[in-house]
Amino acid sequence: MVVEIAEIDVQAGHEADFESAVERALPLFHAAPGCHGVQVLRGVEQPSRYTLFIRWATLEDHTVGFRGSEAFTRWRALVSPHFAAPPRVQHARSVLGGDAH
Amino acid sequence: MVVEIAEIDVQAGHEADFESAVERALPLFHAAPGCHGVQVLRGVEQPSRYTLFIRWATLEDHTVGFRGSEAFTRWRALVSPHFAAPPRVQHARSVLGGDAH
């Protein structure tokens, strides 16, 4: 399992529209091979910054499968009009931790 | 619920020692009032970069309670010798999403 961490700064005033666009796009991820879930967080210190955590079975499910699919084109068409800058994307793997109480 | 997102670049060659230090420090978080779990991810593109997701009941449980506690001093004593730079910390709240399949 690999986690895609995507940091997206949206244009000021576009926050509600961006969230609606992401909500409409969620089925694209839910239907994508290897996608195990999307979590969307909004910044406290920077409320126009969103962090998306998207869990993939393998790195290639994201970088090859999803990015090469029609679903990626539709995803970007929905959300990119609200971007203030290109998203910063990295991948990471869980090494430690879990729930506490 | 608020998520602390801490990005920590460690010194090259210190990865194993950093992970051991974090593991030893986990009980400090598990015992901290309002802390609901710690997840530690290691970067794929940048293997000396770690991202910690720490869930807190409230922002102040982290910024006031934990940072003002003896546990924070012990946490930093364990991990800071491995830092390549000061951690970048932000907070965020979940707005959308969940598990897929």
N, CA and C atoms of all chains as a GROMACS GRO file, in nm:
protein
  606
    1MET      N    1   0.085  -0.121   0.000
    1MET     CA    2   0.000   0.000   0.000
    1MET      C    3   0.088   0.124   0.000
    2VAL      N    4   0.054   0.218  -0.086
    2VAL     CA    5   0.127   0.344  -0.093
    2VAL      C    6   0.027   0.458  -0.080
    3VAL      N    7   0.067   0.563  -0.015
    3VAL     CA    8  -0.021   0.678   0.003
    3VAL      C    9   0.028   0.792  -0.086
    4GLU      N   10  -0.059   0.841  -0.170
    4GLU     CA   11  -0.033   0.964  -0.244
    4GLU      C   12  -0.069   1.081  -0.154
    5ILE      N   13   0.024   1.173  -0.137
    5ILE     CA   14  -0.002   1.294  -0.058
    5ILE      C   15   0.003   1.410  -0.156
    6ALA      N   16  -0.111   1.471  -0.181
    6ALA     CA   17  -0.119   1.580  -0.278
    6ALA      C   18  -0.160   1.707  -0.206
    7GLU      N   19  -0.074   1.809  -0.215
    7GLU     CA   20  -0.103   1.938  -0.152
    7GLU      C   21  -0.149   2.031  -0.263
    8ILE      N   22  -0.269   2.085  -0.248
    8ILE     CA   23  -0.329   2.168  -0.351
    8ILE      C   24  -0.370   2.303  -0.293
    9ASP      N   25  -0.310   2.410  -0.344
    9ASP     CA   26  -0.353   2.545  -0.306
    9ASP      C   27  -0.456   2.591  -0.408
   10VAL      N   28  -0.573   2.629  -0.358
   10VAL     CA   29  -0.677   2.675  -0.450
   10VAL      C   30  -0.684   2.828  -0.447
   11GLN      N   31  -0.743   2.883  -0.550
   11GLN     CA   32  -0.756   3.028  -0.558
   11GLN      C   33  -0.849   3.077  -0.446
   12ALA      N   34  -0.814   3.191  -0.389
   12ALA     CA   35  -0.897   3.249  -0.283
   12ALA      C   36  -1.040   3.267  -0.334
   13GLY      N   37  -1.136   3.224  -0.254
   13GLY     CA   38  -1.275   3.235  -0.293
   13GLY      C   39  -1.328   3.114  -0.368
   14HIS      N   40  -1.237   3.023  -0.406
   14HIS     CA   41  -1.280   2.904  -0.481
   14HIS      C   42  -1.296   2.780  -0.392
   15GLU      N   43  -1.285   2.798  -0.260
   15GLU     CA   44  -1.282   2.681  -0.172
   15GLU      C   45  -1.408   2.596  -0.184
   16ALA      N   46  -1.526   2.659  -0.180
   16ALA     CA   47  -1.651   2.582  -0.185
   16ALA      C   48  -1.666   2.512  -0.321
   17ASP      N   49  -1.631   2.584  -0.428
   17ASP     CA   50  -1.640   2.523  -0.561
   17ASP      C   51  -1.541   2.408  -0.576
   18PHE      N   52  -1.422   2.424  -0.520
   18PHE     CA   53  -1.323   2.316  -0.526
   18PHE      C   54  -1.374   2.194  -0.451
   19GLU      N   55  -1.430   2.215  -0.332
   19GLU     CA   56  -1.480   2.101  -0.255
   19GLU      C   57  -1.594   2.030  -0.328
   20SER      N   58  -1.683   2.108  -0.393
   20SER     CA   59  -1.791   2.045  -0.471
   20SER      C   60  -1.734   1.964  -0.586
   21ALA      N   61  -1.631   2.018  -0.652
   21ALA     CA   62  -1.570   1.948  -0.765
   21ALA      C   63  -1.505   1.818  -0.719
   22VAL      N   64  -1.437   1.823  -0.604
   22VAL     CA   65  -1.374   1.702  -0.552
   22VAL      C   66  -1.482   1.599  -0.519
   23GLU      N   67  -1.590   1.644  -0.460
   23GLU     CA   68  -1.698   1.552  -0.424
   23GLU      C   69  -1.755   1.485  -0.549
   24ARG      N   70  -1.773   1.562  -0.655
   24ARG     CA   71  -1.823   1.503  -0.779
   24ARG      C   72  -1.722   1.406  -0.839
   25ALA      N   73  -1.594   1.430  -0.812
   25ALA     CA   74  -1.490   1.345  -0.871
   25ALA      C   75  -1.463   1.217  -0.790
   26LEU      N   76  -1.512   1.211  -0.667
   26LEU     CA   77  -1.478   1.095  -0.582
   26LEU      C   78  -1.510   0.960  -0.649
   27PRO      N   79  -1.624   0.948  -0.721
   27PRO     CA   80  -1.652   0.818  -0.786
   27PRO      C   81  -1.544   0.776  -0.886
   28LEU      N   82  -1.472   0.873  -0.943
   28LEU     CA   83  -1.363   0.838  -1.036
   28LEU      C   84  -1.254   0.761  -0.962
   29PHE      N   85  -1.226   0.804  -0.839
   29PHE     CA   86  -1.125   0.735  -0.759
   29PHE      C   87  -1.178   0.601  -0.708
   30HIS      N   88  -1.303   0.603  -0.663
   30HIS     CA   89  -1.360   0.479  -0.608
   30HIS      C   90  -1.364   0.370  -0.714
   31ALA      N   91  -1.375   0.410  -0.841
   31ALA     CA   92  -1.380   0.312  -0.950
   31ALA      C   93  -1.241   0.277  -1.005
   32ALA      N   94  -1.139   0.350  -0.962
   32ALA     CA   95  -1.005   0.330  -1.019
   32ALA      C   96  -0.942   0.202  -0.964
   33PRO      N   97  -0.886   0.118  -1.051
   33PRO     CA   98  -0.820  -0.004  -1.004
   33PRO      C   99  -0.708   0.028  -0.904
   34GLY      N  100  -0.712  -0.039  -0.789
   34GLY     CA  101  -0.606  -0.021  -0.689
   34GLY      C  102  -0.628   0.094  -0.594
   35CYS      N  103  -0.733   0.174  -0.615
   35CYS     CA  104  -0.756   0.287  -0.524
   35CYS      C  105  -0.833   0.239  -0.402
   36HIS      N  106  -0.777   0.265  -0.284
   36HIS     CA  107  -0.839   0.215  -0.161
   36HIS      C  108  -0.898   0.325  -0.074
   37GLY      N  109  -0.911   0.446  -0.130
   37GLY     CA  110  -0.976   0.550  -0.050
   37GLY      C  111  -0.912   0.686  -0.067
   38VAL      N  112  -0.992   0.788  -0.051
   38VAL     CA  113  -0.950   0.927  -0.065
   38VAL      C  114  -0.993   1.000   0.060
   39GLN      N  115  -0.902   1.075   0.119
   39GLN     CA  116  -0.940   1.161   0.231
   39GLN      C  117  -0.897   1.303   0.195
   40VAL      N  118  -0.988   1.397   0.217
   40VAL     CA  119  -0.961   1.535   0.180
   40VAL      C  120  -0.959   1.619   0.307
   41LEU      N  121  -0.846   1.686   0.330
   41LEU     CA  122  -0.830   1.770   0.448
   41LEU      C  123  -0.812   1.915   0.406
   42ARG      N  124  -0.868   2.005   0.484
   42ARG     CA  125  -0.852   2.149   0.458
   42ARG      C  126  -0.766   2.211   0.567
   43GLY      N  127  -0.674   2.297   0.526
   43GLY     CA  128  -0.579   2.356   0.618
   43GLY      C  129  -0.643   2.445   0.722
   44VAL      N  130  -0.588   2.444   0.842
   44VAL     CA  131  -0.631   2.533   0.948
   44VAL      C  132  -0.558   2.667   0.934
   45GLU      N  133  -0.425   2.661   0.924
   45GLU     CA  134  -0.346   2.785   0.912
   45GLU      C  135  -0.366   2.849   0.775
   46GLN      N  136  -0.382   2.765   0.671
   46GLN     CA  137  -0.400   2.815   0.534
   46GLN      C  138  -0.527   2.750   0.477
   47PRO      N  139  -0.642   2.814   0.498
   47PRO     CA  140  -0.770   2.751   0.461
   47PRO      C  141  -0.789   2.730   0.310
   48SER      N  142  -0.704   2.789   0.227
   48SER     CA  143  -0.714   2.762   0.084
   48SER      C  144  -0.620   2.650   0.042
   49ARG      N  145  -0.557   2.585   0.140
   49ARG     CA  146  -0.471   2.469   0.112
   49ARG      C  147  -0.544   2.340   0.149
   50TYR      N  148  -0.548   2.250   0.055
   50TYR     CA  149  -0.608   2.118   0.078
   50TYR      C  150  -0.498   2.013   0.067
   51THR      N  151  -0.509   1.910   0.151
   51THR     CA  152  -0.420   1.795   0.140
   51THR      C  153  -0.506   1.673   0.115
   52LEU      N  154  -0.477   1.605   0.006
   52LEU     CA  155  -0.549   1.482  -0.028
   52LEU      C  156  -0.459   1.364   0.004
   53PHE      N  157  -0.513   1.267   0.077
   53PHE     CA  158  -0.444   1.141   0.101
   53PHE      C  159  -0.519   1.036   0.022
   54ILE      N  160  -0.452   0.978  -0.074
   54ILE     CA  161  -0.518   0.878  -0.158
   54ILE      C  162  -0.437   0.750  -0.148
   55ARG      N  163  -0.504   0.644  -0.104
   55ARG     CA  164  -0.435   0.517  -0.082
   55ARG      C  165  -0.447   0.429  -0.207
   56TRP      N  166  -0.332   0.379  -0.251
   56TRP     CA  167  -0.325   0.294  -0.369
   56TRP      C  168  -0.259   0.161  -0.333
   57ALA      N  169  -0.303   0.056  -0.400
   57ALA     CA  170  -0.243  -0.075  -0.374
   57ALA      C  171  -0.095  -0.075  -0.410
   58THR      N  172  -0.062  -0.014  -0.524
   58THR     CA  173   0.078  -0.003  -0.567
   58THR      C  174   0.104   0.139  -0.619
   59LEU      N  175   0.230   0.177  -0.624
   59LEU     CA  176   0.267   0.308  -0.679
   59LEU      C  177   0.217   0.321  -0.823
   60GLU      N  178   0.232   0.214  -0.900
   60GLU     CA  179   0.196   0.219  -1.042
   60GLU      C  180   0.045   0.229  -1.064
   61ASP      N  181  -0.034   0.182  -0.966
   61ASP     CA  182  -0.180   0.202  -0.980
   61ASP      C  183  -0.211   0.351  -0.992
   62HIS      N  184  -0.132   0.434  -0.925
   62HIS     CA  185  -0.152   0.578  -0.939
   62HIS      C  186  -0.077   0.635  -1.060
   63THR      N  187   0.055   0.610  -1.063
   63THR     CA  188   0.139   0.684  -1.158
   63THR      C  189   0.121   0.637  -1.303
   64VAL      N  190   0.086   0.510  -1.321
   64VAL     CA  191   0.067   0.457  -1.456
   64VAL      C  192  -0.082   0.438  -1.485
   65GLY      N  193  -0.148   0.357  -1.400
   65GLY     CA  194  -0.288   0.324  -1.427
   65GLY      C  195  -0.379   0.445  -1.423
   66PHE      N  196  -0.382   0.514  -1.309
   66PHE     CA  197  -0.477   0.625  -1.297
   66PHE      C  198  -0.438   0.743  -1.385
   67ARG      N  199  -0.309   0.782  -1.380
   67ARG     CA  200  -0.269   0.901  -1.458
   67ARG      C  201  -0.283   0.878  -1.609
   68GLY      N  202  -0.280   0.752  -1.651
   68GLY     CA  203  -0.296   0.722  -1.793
   68GLY      C  204  -0.440   0.700  -1.835
   69SER      N  205  -0.532   0.719  -1.742
   69SER     CA  206  -0.672   0.685  -1.771
   69SER      C  207  -0.754   0.809  -1.805
   70GLU      N  208  -0.867   0.781  -1.865
   70GLU     CA  209  -0.966   0.886  -1.894
   70GLU      C  210  -1.015   0.950  -1.764
   71ALA      N  211  -1.018   0.871  -1.657
   71ALA     CA  212  -1.064   0.923  -1.528
   71ALA      C  213  -0.975   1.038  -1.481
   72PHE      N  214  -0.844   1.028  -1.507
   72PHE     CA  215  -0.752   1.135  -1.466
   72PHE      C  216  -0.783   1.264  -1.541
   73THR      N  217  -0.810   1.252  -1.670
   73THR     CA  218  -0.846   1.369  -1.751
   73THR      C  219  -0.972   1.435  -1.695
   74ARG      N  220  -1.070   1.352  -1.657
   74ARG     CA  221  -1.195   1.407  -1.604
   74ARG      C  222  -1.173   1.471  -1.466
   75TRP      N  223  -1.090   1.406  -1.385
   75TRP     CA  224  -1.056   1.460  -1.252
   75TRP      C  225  -0.992   1.598  -1.265
   76ARG      N  226  -0.893   1.608  -1.352
   76ARG     CA  227  -0.824   1.736  -1.368
   76ARG      C  228  -0.916   1.843  -1.428
   77ALA      N  229  -1.006   1.801  -1.518
   77ALA     CA  230  -1.099   1.898  -1.578
   77ALA      C  231  -1.191   1.956  -1.470
   78LEU      N  232  -1.229   1.873  -1.373
   78LEU     CA  233  -1.318   1.919  -1.266
   78LEU      C  234  -1.247   2.014  -1.169
   79VAL      N  235  -1.125   1.979  -1.129
   79VAL     CA  236  -1.063   2.054  -1.019
   79VAL      C  237  -0.963   2.160  -1.062
   80SER      N  238  -0.897   2.142  -1.178
   80SER     CA  239  -0.786   2.232  -1.211
   80SER      C  240  -0.828   2.378  -1.231
   81PRO      N  241  -0.954   2.407  -1.270
   81PRO     CA  242  -0.990   2.549  -1.281
   81PRO      C  243  -0.978   2.625  -1.148
   82HIS      N  244  -0.972   2.552  -1.037
   82HIS     CA  245  -0.965   2.616  -0.906
   82HIS      C  246  -0.823   2.622  -0.850
   83PHE      N  247  -0.728   2.560  -0.916
   83PHE     CA  248  -0.590   2.558  -0.867
   83PHE      C  249  -0.528   2.698  -0.867
   84ALA      N  250  -0.455   2.730  -0.760
   84ALA     CA  251  -0.376   2.853  -0.760
   84ALA      C  252  -0.235   2.825  -0.812
   85ALA      N  253  -0.196   2.697  -0.811
   85ALA     CA  254  -0.062   2.655  -0.854
   85ALA      C  255  -0.070   2.505  -0.882
   86PRO      N  256   0.028   2.450  -0.953
   86PRO     CA  257   0.025   2.305  -0.974
   86PRO      C  258   0.032   2.231  -0.841
   87PRO      N  259  -0.042   2.121  -0.825
   87PRO     CA  260  -0.036   2.043  -0.700
   87PRO      C  261   0.105   1.990  -0.677
   88ARG      N  262   0.138   1.977  -0.549
   88ARG     CA  263   0.265   1.913  -0.511
   88ARG      C  264   0.230   1.771  -0.467
   89VAL      N  265   0.282   1.674  -0.540
   89VAL     CA  266   0.245   1.534  -0.515
   89VAL      C  267   0.367   1.453  -0.474
   90GLN      N  268   0.354   1.377  -0.368
   90GLN     CA  269   0.456   1.282  -0.329
   90GLN      C  270   0.388   1.153  -0.285
   91HIS      N  271   0.465   1.049  -0.274
   91HIS     CA  272   0.414   0.920  -0.230
   91HIS      C  273   0.492   0.876  -0.107
   92ALA      N  274   0.425   0.797  -0.022
   92ALA     CA  275   0.491   0.752   0.100
   92ALA      C  276   0.429   0.619   0.142
   93ARG      N  277   0.505   0.549   0.224
   93ARG     CA  278   0.458   0.420   0.276
   93ARG      C  279   0.457   0.424   0.428
   94SER      N  280   0.356   0.362   0.488
   94SER     CA  281   0.345   0.359   0.633
   94SER      C  282   0.456   0.273   0.692
   95VAL      N  283   0.526   0.326   0.792
   95VAL     CA  284   0.631   0.248   0.857
   95VAL      C  285   0.603   0.222   1.004
   96LEU      N  286   0.518   0.302   1.064
   96LEU     CA  287   0.493   0.290   1.209
   96LEU      C  288   0.358   0.352   1.243
   97GLY      N  289   0.303   0.308   1.356
   97GLY     CA  290   0.191   0.382   1.414
   97GLY      C  291   0.056   0.319   1.395
   98GLY      N  292  -0.043   0.390   1.443
   98GLY     CA  293  -0.181   0.343   1.436
   98GLY      C  294  -0.266   0.426   1.528
   99ASP      N  295  -0.380   0.372   1.565
   99ASP     CA  296  -0.472   0.446   1.651
   99ASP      C  297  -0.428   0.439   1.797
  100ALA      N  298  -0.461   0.541   1.870
  100ALA     CA  299  -0.430   0.541   2.013
  100ALA      C  300  -0.559   0.512   2.089
  101HIS      N  301  -0.621   0.613   2.142
  101HIS     CA  302  -0.743   0.590   2.220
  101HIS      C  303  -0.853   0.680   2.169
  102MET      N  304  -1.206   1.708   1.550
  102MET     CA  305  -1.079   1.637   1.526
  102MET      C  306  -0.993   1.718   1.430
  103VAL      N  307  -0.867   1.732   1.464
  103VAL     CA  308  -0.773   1.803   1.378
  103VAL      C  309  -0.653   1.711   1.353
  104VAL      N  310  -0.598   1.718   1.235
  104VAL     CA  311  -0.482   1.636   1.201
  104VAL      C  312  -0.359   1.725   1.194
  105GLU      N  313  -0.258   1.691   1.271
  105GLU     CA  314  -0.128   1.756   1.258
  105GLU      C  315  -0.054   1.684   1.146
  106ILE      N  316  -0.006   1.759   1.049
  106ILE     CA  317   0.074   1.703   0.940
  106ILE      C  318   0.215   1.758   0.957
  107ALA      N  319   0.309   1.672   0.994
  107ALA     CA  320   0.446   1.717   1.018
  107ALA      C  321   0.539   1.650   0.917
  108GLU      N  322   0.607   1.731   0.839
  108GLU     CA  323   0.702   1.680   0.741
  108GLU      C  324   0.841   1.697   0.799
  109ILE      N  325   0.912   1.586   0.810
  109ILE     CA  326   1.044   1.587   0.874
  109ILE      C  327   1.148   1.528   0.780
  110ASP      N  328   1.245   1.608   0.742
  110ASP     CA  329   1.358   1.556   0.665
  110ASP      C  330   1.468   1.518   0.762
  111VAL      N  331   1.512   1.392   0.754
  111VAL     CA  332   1.618   1.348   0.845
  111VAL      C  333   1.751   1.346   0.771
  112GLN      N  334   1.858   1.347   0.848
  112GLN     CA  335   1.991   1.342   0.788
  112GLN      C  336   2.011   1.209   0.716
  113ALA      N  337   2.078   1.215   0.602
  113ALA     CA  338   2.106   1.093   0.526
  113ALA      C  339   2.180   0.993   0.615
  114GLY      N  340   2.135   0.870   0.615
  114GLY     CA  341   2.197   0.766   0.697
  114GLY      C  342   2.136   0.753   0.835
  115HIS      N  343   2.050   0.848   0.873
  115HIS     CA  344   1.988   0.845   1.006
  115HIS      C  345   1.848   0.783   1.005
  116GLU      N  346   1.805   0.729   0.890
  116GLU     CA  347   1.666   0.684   0.878
  116GLU      C  348   1.630   0.577   0.982
  117ALA      N  349   1.714   0.474   0.996
  117ALA     CA  350   1.682   0.365   1.090
  117ALA      C  351   1.680   0.417   1.234
  118ASP      N  352   1.778   0.503   1.267
  118ASP     CA  353   1.784   0.558   1.402
  118ASP      C  354   1.663   0.648   1.429
  119PHE      N  355   1.623   0.724   1.328
  119PHE     CA  356   1.505   0.810   1.345
  119PHE      C  357   1.381   0.725   1.370
  120GLU      N  358   1.366   0.618   1.290
  120GLU     CA  359   1.247   0.533   1.308
  120GLU      C  360   1.246   0.468   1.446
  121SER      N  361   1.362   0.424   1.493
  121SER     CA  362   1.368   0.367   1.629
  121SER      C  363   1.331   0.471   1.734
  122ALA      N  364   1.379   0.593   1.714
  122ALA     CA  365   1.349   0.700   1.810
  122ALA      C  366   1.199   0.730   1.811
  123VAL      N  367   1.138   0.733   1.692
  123VAL     CA  368   0.993   0.760   1.686
  123VAL      C  369   0.918   0.646   1.756
  124GLU      N  370   0.961   0.524   1.732
  124GLU     CA  371   0.894   0.410   1.794
  124GLU      C  372   0.903   0.419   1.947
  125ARG      N  373   1.019   0.458   1.997
  125ARG     CA  374   1.033   0.473   2.142
  125ARG      C  375   0.946   0.586   2.195
  126ALA      N  376   0.922   0.685   2.109
  126ALA     CA  377   0.845   0.803   2.152
  126ALA      C  378   0.694   0.783   2.142
  127LEU      N  379   0.649   0.680   2.072
  127LEU     CA  380   0.504   0.665   2.050
  127LEU      C  381   0.422   0.666   2.180
  128PRO      N  382   0.472   0.600   2.287
  128PRO     CA  383   0.393   0.604   2.411
  128PRO      C  384   0.369   0.746   2.464
  129LEU      N  385   0.459   0.839   2.433
  129LEU     CA  386   0.439   0.978   2.476
  129LEU      C  387   0.312   1.036   2.412
  130PHE      N  388   0.291   1.000   2.283
  130PHE     CA  389   0.171   1.048   2.214
  130PHE      C  390   0.048   0.974   2.263
  131HIS      N  391   0.064   0.842   2.280
  131HIS     CA  392  -0.052   0.762   2.321
  131HIS      C  393  -0.103   0.806   2.458
  132ALA      N  394  -0.012   0.860   2.540
  132ALA     CA  395  -0.053   0.906   2.674
  132ALA      C  396  -0.096   1.052   2.675
  133ALA      N  397  -0.076   1.123   2.565
  133ALA     CA  398  -0.104   1.267   2.564
  133ALA      C  399  -0.255   1.291   2.556
  134PRO      N  400  -0.307   1.380   2.642
  134PRO     CA  401  -0.450   1.410   2.638
  134PRO      C  402  -0.492   1.460   2.499
  135GLY      N  403  -0.598   1.399   2.446
  135GLY     CA  404  -0.652   1.442   2.318
  135GLY      C  405  -0.585   1.380   2.197
  136CYS      N  406  -0.480   1.303   2.217
  136CYS     CA  407  -0.413   1.241   2.101
  136CYS      C  408  -0.485   1.111   2.064
  137HIS      N  409  -0.526   1.103   1.938
  137HIS     CA  410  -0.604   0.988   1.892
  137HIS      C  411  -0.528   0.898   1.796
  138GLY      N  412  -0.397   0.917   1.784
  138GLY     CA  413  -0.323   0.825   1.699
  138GLY      C  414  -0.214   0.894   1.618
  139VAL      N  415  -0.110   0.819   1.591
  139VAL     CA  416   0.006   0.867   1.516
  139VAL      C  417   0.029   0.770   1.401
  140GLN      N  418   0.045   0.823   1.281
  140GLN     CA  419   0.084   0.738   1.169
  140GLN      C  420   0.212   0.797   1.110
  141VAL      N  421   0.309   0.712   1.085
  141VAL     CA  422   0.438   0.757   1.035
  141VAL      C  423   0.458   0.700   0.896
  142LEU      N  424   0.477   0.789   0.798
  142LEU     CA  425   0.497   0.748   0.659
  142LEU      C  426   0.637   0.790   0.615
  143ARG      N  427   0.699   0.705   0.532
  143ARG     CA  428   0.830   0.736   0.477
  143ARG      C  429   0.818   0.762   0.327
  144GLY      N  430   0.884   0.864   0.278
  144GLY     CA  431   0.872   0.903   0.139
  144GLY      C  432   0.926   0.799   0.042
  145VAL      N  433   0.859   0.789  -0.071
  145VAL     CA  434   0.905   0.701  -0.179
  145VAL      C  435   1.008   0.776  -0.263
  146GLU      N  436   0.973   0.897  -0.308
  146GLU     CA  437   1.064   0.975  -0.392
  146GLU      C  438   1.182   1.027  -0.310
  147GLN      N  439   1.156   1.060  -0.182
  147GLN     CA  440   1.260   1.113  -0.094
  147GLN      C  441   1.260   1.028   0.033
  148PRO      N  442   1.338   0.920   0.034
  148PRO     CA  443   1.332   0.825   0.146
  148PRO      C  444   1.382   0.881   0.279
  149SER      N  445   1.444   0.998   0.279
  149SER     CA  446   1.484   1.057   0.407
  149SER      C  447   1.377   1.157   0.455
  150ARG      N  448   1.264   1.161   0.386
  150ARG     CA  449   1.153   1.246   0.429
  150ARG      C  450   1.044   1.161   0.493
  151TYR      N  451   1.005   1.202   0.612
  151TYR     CA  452   0.896   1.135   0.684
  151TYR      C  453   0.779   1.232   0.698
  152THR      N  454   0.660   1.178   0.689
  152THR     CA  455   0.540   1.257   0.716
  152THR      C  456   0.466   1.190   0.830
  153LEU      N  457   0.444   1.266   0.935
  153LEU     CA  458   0.369   1.216   1.051
  153LEU      C  459   0.230   1.275   1.048
  154PHE      N  460   0.130   1.189   1.060
  154PHE     CA  461  -0.008   1.234   1.075
  154PHE      C  462  -0.047   1.204   1.218
  155ILE      N  463  -0.076   1.307   1.292
  155ILE     CA  464  -0.110   1.289   1.433
  155ILE      C  465  -0.248   1.351   1.454
  156ARG      N  466  -0.341   1.266   1.499
  156ARG     CA  467  -0.479   1.313   1.516
  156ARG      C  468  -0.500   1.360   1.660
  157TRP      N  469  -0.556   1.480   1.671
  157TRP     CA  470  -0.582   1.542   1.801
  157TRP      C  471  -0.731   1.577   1.810
  158ALA      N  472  -0.783   1.568   1.932
  158ALA     CA  473  -0.924   1.604   1.951
  158ALA      C  474  -0.947   1.751   1.918
  159THR      N  475  -0.857   1.837   1.962
  159THR     CA  476  -0.866   1.980   1.932
  159THR      C  477  -0.727   2.032   1.893
  160LEU      N  478  -0.725   2.145   1.825
  160LEU     CA  479  -0.598   2.208   1.788
  160LEU      C  480  -0.513   2.236   1.912
  161GLU      N  481  -0.581   2.282   2.018
  161GLU     CA  482  -0.509   2.322   2.139
  161GLU      C  483  -0.451   2.201   2.213
  162ASP      N  484  -0.511   2.082   2.194
  162ASP     CA  485  -0.450   1.963   2.256
  162ASP      C  486  -0.307   1.946   2.206
  163HIS      N  487  -0.282   1.985   2.080
  163HIS     CA  488  -0.145   1.979   2.029
  163HIS      C  489  -0.066   2.105   2.063
  164THR      N  490  -0.121   2.221   2.023
  164THR     CA  491  -0.039   2.343   2.026
  164THR      C  492  -0.016   2.396   2.167
  165VAL      N  493  -0.109   2.371   2.256
  165VAL     CA  494  -0.095   2.420   2.394
  165VAL      C  495  -0.061   2.304   2.487
  166GLY      N  496  -0.149   2.201   2.488
  166GLY     CA  497  -0.131   2.090   2.583
  166GLY      C  498  -0.002   2.014   2.559
  167PHE      N  499   0.012   1.958   2.438
  167PHE     CA  500   0.128   1.872   2.414
  167PHE      C  501   0.257   1.953   2.408
  168ARG      N  502   0.254   2.063   2.332
  168ARG     CA  503   0.379   2.141   2.318
  168ARG      C  504   0.425   2.201   2.449
  169GLY      N  505   0.331   2.222   2.543
  169GLY     CA  506   0.368   2.277   2.673
  169GLY      C  507   0.405   2.171   2.775
  170SER      N  508   0.406   2.045   2.733
  170SER     CA  509   0.426   1.937   2.830
  170SER      C  510   0.570   1.885   2.829
  171GLU      N  511   0.599   1.815   2.937
  171GLU     CA  512   0.728   1.745   2.949
  171GLU      C  513   0.744   1.642   2.837
  172ALA      N  514   0.632   1.582   2.794
  172ALA     CA  515   0.637   1.482   2.688
  172ALA      C  516   0.694   1.540   2.559
  173PHE      N  517   0.662   1.666   2.531
  173PHE     CA  518   0.714   1.730   2.409
  173PHE      C  519   0.866   1.744   2.417
  174THR      N  520   0.915   1.783   2.533
  174THR     CA  521   1.059   1.795   2.552
  174THR      C  522   1.128   1.661   2.530
  175ARG      N  523   1.066   1.553   2.582
  175ARG     CA  524   1.125   1.420   2.566
  175ARG      C  525   1.118   1.374   2.420
  176TRP      N  526   1.006   1.404   2.353
  176TRP     CA  527   0.989   1.371   2.211
  176TRP      C  528   1.099   1.437   2.128
  177ARG      N  529   1.117   1.566   2.149
  177ARG     CA  530   1.216   1.637   2.071
  177ARG      C  531   1.358   1.590   2.103
  178ALA      N  532   1.382   1.555   2.229
  178ALA     CA  533   1.517   1.506   2.265
  178ALA      C  534   1.547   1.376   2.192
  179LEU      N  535   1.443   1.292   2.174
  179LEU     CA  536   1.463   1.164   2.106
  179LEU      C  537   1.488   1.181   1.956
  180VAL      N  538   1.408   1.266   1.892
  180VAL     CA  539   1.413   1.270   1.745
  180VAL      C  540   1.496   1.382   1.685
  181SER      N  541   1.510   1.494   1.755
  181SER     CA  542   1.574   1.610   1.691
  181SER      C  543   1.721   1.587   1.652
  182PRO      N  544   1.796   1.498   1.720
  182PRO     CA  545   1.934   1.476   1.674
  182PRO      C  546   1.942   1.425   1.530
  183HIS      N  547   1.830   1.374   1.478
  183HIS     CA  548   1.830   1.318   1.343
  183HIS      C  549   1.775   1.415   1.237
  184PHE      N  550   1.724   1.528   1.280
  184PHE     CA  551   1.665   1.624   1.186
  184PHE      C  552   1.772   1.681   1.093
  185ALA      N  553   1.736   1.695   0.965
  185ALA     CA  554   1.821   1.768   0.871
  185ALA      C  555   1.782   1.915   0.867
  186ALA      N  556   1.660   1.944   0.912
  186ALA     CA  557   1.606   2.080   0.911
  186ALA      C  558   1.490   2.082   1.010
  187PRO      N  559   1.444   2.200   1.050
  187PRO     CA  560   1.328   2.204   1.139
  187PRO      C  561   1.205   2.143   1.070
  188PRO      N  562   1.124   2.066   1.143
  188PRO     CA  563   1.002   2.009   1.084
  188PRO      C  564   0.909   2.118   1.033
  189ARG      N  565   0.836   2.085   0.928
  189ARG     CA  566   0.732   2.176   0.878
  189ARG      C  567   0.598   2.121   0.927
  190VAL      N  568   0.530   2.198   1.008
  190VAL     CA  569   0.408   2.149   1.072
  190VAL      C  570   0.289   2.232   1.030
  191GLN      N  571   0.182   2.165   0.990
  191GLN     CA  572   0.056   2.234   0.965
  191GLN      C  573  -0.056   2.148   1.020
  192HIS      N  574  -0.172   2.208   1.033
  192HIS     CA  575  -0.290   2.137   1.083
  192HIS      C  576  -0.400   2.143   0.978
  193ALA      N  577  -0.485   2.042   0.978
  193ALA     CA  578  -0.592   2.037   0.879
  193ALA      C  579  -0.709   1.959   0.937
  194ARG      N  580  -0.825   1.984   0.876
  194ARG     CA  581  -0.947   1.913   0.919
  194ARG      C  582  -1.006   1.838   0.802
  195SER      N  583  -1.057   1.720   0.827
  195SER     CA  584  -1.118   1.639   0.722
  195SER      C  585  -1.246   1.705   0.673
  196VAL      N  586  -1.258   1.717   0.541
  196VAL     CA  587  -1.380   1.775   0.486
  196VAL      C  588  -1.458   1.678   0.397
  197LEU      N  589  -1.391   1.577   0.347
  197LEU     CA  590  -1.454   1.484   0.252
  197LEU      C  591  -1.379   1.353   0.251
  198GLY      N  592  -1.450   1.248   0.209
  198GLY     CA  593  -1.380   1.125   0.174
  198GLY      C  594  -1.388   1.016   0.277
  199GLY      N  595  -1.322   0.906   0.246
  199GLY     CA  596  -1.322   0.789   0.332
  199GLY      C  597  -1.266   0.672   0.255
  200ASP      N  598  -1.299   0.554   0.301
  200ASP     CA  599  -1.247   0.434   0.235
  200ASP      C  600  -1.326   0.402   0.109
  201ALA      N  601  -1.258   0.340   0.015
  201ALA     CA  602  -1.326   0.297  -0.107
  201ALA      C  603  -1.346   0.145  -0.098
  202HIS      N  604  -1.262   0.070  -0.164
  202HIS     CA  605  -1.280  -0.075  -0.163
  202HIS      C  606  -1.149  -0.140  -0.128
   0.00000   0.00000   0.00000
